[in-house]
Amino acid sequence: MNSGDFFCLNMNKIEHIGIAVKNLDKANELYAKLFNQSPYKTEIVESEGVSTSFF
């Protein structure tokens, strides 16, 4: 696959984008300011050993 093939895939929308951070509380503060809203959901994913926030 070359770089041009990526754009030929049948993609209609982005479902989600994950960003790994060292400090979720600080990241939540930053993104809340950038997006002008608080996370609408937080979740612990025990199988992955991570905590998540959704904006």
Residue pairs with C-beta under 8 A, 6 or more apart in sequence:
18 52
19 27
21 27
24 51
24 53
27 53
28 38
28 39
28 53
31 39
31 53
31 55
32 38
32 39
32 55
35 55
37 55
39 53
39 54
39 55
40 54
40 55
41 53
41 54
42 51
42 52
42 53
42 54
43 51
43 52
43 53
43 54
44 50
44 51
44 52
45 51
45 52
